[in-house]
Each structure stands twice: as C-alpha cells, then as structure tokens.
Amino acid sequence: MRDTTEMSSIAARQVPLLDLRAQHARIRDEVLAAIVRVVDAQKFILGEEVQRLEQELAPYCGAEYAVGCASGTDALTLALMALGIGPGDEVLTVPFTFFATAGTVARMGARPVFVDIEPATFQMDMTLVERALDAHPAVHAIIPVHLFGACADMNPLLEIAAQRGIPVIEDAAQSIGSEYQGRRAGSMGLMGCFSFFPSKNLGAYGDAGMVTTNDPEIAARLRSLRVHGESTQYVHEQVGMNSRLDALQAAVLRVKFRYLDQWSARRQENASAYRGLLAHFAVPVTVGETAAYQSRHIYNQFVIRCPDRDRLKQHLERHGIGCAIYYPIPLHLQKCFADLGYEAGDLPVSERAAAEVLALPVNPEVSAEDIEYVCQTIAAFYADRRIPIGQLCR
Ligand SMILES: Cc1ncc(COP(=O)(O)O)c(C=O)c1O
C-alpha cells in the first residue's frame, strides 16, 4: 500500500472511465484484417459475416437463435414489434435504466408502466410486480433490465409472467455473458435484447445490436421485421423496418468476441479490487451488492452510492479520474413522459439511486495502481469533509 506522500507524486495519473483506444491498440491488426476482408468482398449488409456472428453469439448467450440488428434500441423495438405491441397496450419495466428501455415502448404507441428497483442491486423489485400487473391489466409485455452487467431476479418474474401469459423481453443491453443462477442473460425470457454500443463489454465500431430467442417462429419474425417485414424479396406480409446489422460491424465484433471472456474477467478482478480497497479506506460509500442469484456479473459498470455525489464527481474529475452518473433522472420523471402522470416520490428507490450513484472506471485497461489511486482520491475527498463513516447511504 502506498503512503499519501507517494500518492501526491502520482496525482497527475489519468484513469479514464473507458479506454477504447488502449483496447483497440491491442487488437488493431486483427480488426484491420477483418475490415479489409469485408471491404475487399464488397458485401456490406447482413450476409456471411452477420450470419457467422449470429451463430457464434447464440450459443454464448444460451439461446437457439440470434438475430443481428442495427442497435440495442432497435433490438428492443423489433422485440416489441414481434409481439405486436402498440396503442392501447402497456409494458411493465423499471425507471432506473437507459432511456431506450421505455422510449421504444412509447415509440410503438404503447404506454410504459414503471415498478421500482431493489435498493441493494438496482434491479427490478420483483415483489412489486404482481400488484402492478393487477393495477394494469393492459400490460402485454414485461421488460426486466439486467442492469450494469448483472441479472435481474428472473425466476419470480418468469413465474408470475407465465401464470398470466405475459411475454418477457430481457433488456440485456449491458449484460452479455452475465448469468442468473447459471443461466445466461438473454436465454430466459421469450427474447433477449443486446446492444453493441462501443462502451459495452462487447462493443462495435459504431452502432449494432442483437435479439436472441429460443422460439423459431419469433426468430423468423425478427429476421423478417429487420428487413421491412419481407418474407421473400419484395413480398411483405407485415410492416417492418430497416434494421440490418452491417457486415463491417459484424466482422469487428467477431474479432472482439474472442476476447470477451478475458475482458469480462478483468472487469471482475477490478471490481473485487475496488471492494477490497473501498473497505480498507472505510469511506462512506456503498458498493452495489451482488445478490446470490447473480451468479456471473460482467461489470459493464462498477457503481457506488455516495454522499455528496456531485462534488465527489467533480473532485475525481479534477484528479484525472473519469466517472459518470448512470442514471441522473429516472425515466418516470423525464419530461417526455410527463403525460404518464408520475410524480416525484412515486418511485423512491429509483429516485434515491439517481441522486447517489456514481460509476467508477472498471474497464479491462484499468490497473491495480489505478484502482488504488481512485480509492485514495475518494478517501481524501471524504477525509476533507469529515463525513462520519457508516452513517450515510444505508
Ligand atoms: C439498458 C439499455 N437498454 C437499451 C440500450 C440501447 O442500446 P443502443 O445504444 O445500442 O441503442 C442501452 C444502451 O446504451 C442500454 O444500456
């Protein structure tokens, strides 16, 4: 352990939240070769690269079928379209998530209905689902979000959903390879939706996404919906959209997929180093809990709850440490959802999380020294403020 004198000499250290350039430098030759392969073939839309990616990722996600598409947002949109969700329907989800989870519901003309999250894990609170469904008989789909790289508590949800015949769409955008009691994210609901946004554990060089399913009919519907609802060329049995995954992204993803487990393992090591050091420094922050049901956490984000969050964020940034708030405004309080009728105080656990969370750098490029520096910088912030340890963020 370094002493504080030594720490002051490394105060100029930079620890970015995400370091894609460093990641790219390690795989540059392989990625460029893959890009050249596609460019030389001049086949840019769907085709063999996309098919191979789908064949590689489906078993990884524990699913029979994978359907590539243009983004995680489109994955959710396609999933909702495949179920025929539209005006008059409601869809149950959480407000503490990225906007697309509920934005796609609204874009289909349906109405998002929100249930709160568990305070310790930030995941959908399954004890609230039954009551919400009783109050909203028009709910025709449920979207649990596997937030930050860990799974939501799926068994109780799947049981309630099965009893009522409501399909479950897993928003697994942040959680490729994450496991719930040994089952992979995206393999448990009727469909799983993934994002390959560059900041994800498996990130494209642009936008890309994928839907998984074990249902052959749904898979066929999704394949048709992503190409304007075509069954055979120029024959349209339904109205779909243009959400084709392009071959360049698929080729890059196939290279990066070879490293995915290694990178996720590094994130796990970094997360446990944080847990150890934050406890060592006895700072008044709490780390998002890993529940027993979350048998594999892939740490797309490492999130703490902290008092005086906004000033801590500024302090860390002044010391060269990248950090971010996921998510500062819960979706039920977004202006665009004002007509849903929610008010501040309606979903207090999400609202409190929005005020307290901070994501720290956990990406595979972060070193043990970086983590020590981050934790020492957090400790220095609270030492200055003399915030009593153990009295906040319970
Ligand atoms: C939970 C969640 N859902 C959906 C999405 C949408 O994915 P994309 O950005 O690829 O459209 C994201 C991505 O940021 C996400 O984190």
PDBQT file of the ligand as one rigid body, heavy atoms in Angstrom, charges set to zero:
ROOT
HETATM    1  C1  LIG A 401     -30.185  -0.902 -20.648  1.00  0.00    +0.000 C 
HETATM    2  C2  LIG A 401     -30.057  -0.447 -22.075  1.00  0.00    +0.000 A 
HETATM    3  N1  LIG A 401     -31.077  -0.656 -22.923  1.00  0.00    +0.000 NA
HETATM    4  C3  LIG A 401     -31.008  -0.292 -24.218  1.00  0.00    +0.000 A 
HETATM    5  C4  LIG A 401     -29.889   0.312 -24.741  1.00  0.00    +0.000 A 
HETATM    6  C5  LIG A 401     -29.887   0.773 -26.148  1.00  0.00    +0.000 C 
HETATM    7  O1  LIG A 401     -28.810   0.295 -26.902  1.00  0.00    +0.000 OA
HETATM    8  P1  LIG A 401     -28.189   1.153 -28.112  1.00  0.00    +0.000 P 
HETATM    9  O2  LIG A 401     -27.456   2.301 -27.524  1.00  0.00    +0.000 OA
HETATM   10  O3  LIG A 401     -27.287   0.166 -28.791  1.00  0.00    +0.000 OA
HETATM   11  O4  LIG A 401     -29.308   1.573 -28.983  1.00  0.00    +0.000 OA
HETATM   12  C6  LIG A 401     -28.772   0.520 -23.898  1.00  0.00    +0.000 A 
HETATM   13  C7  LIG A 401     -27.546   1.104 -24.440  1.00  0.00    +0.000 C 
HETATM   14  O5  LIG A 401     -26.981   2.050 -24.118  1.00  0.00    +0.000 OA
HETATM   15  C8  LIG A 401     -28.869   0.157 -22.539  1.00  0.00    +0.000 A 
HETATM   16  O6  LIG A 401     -27.864   0.365 -21.698  1.00  0.00    +0.000 OA
ENDROOT
TORSDOF 0
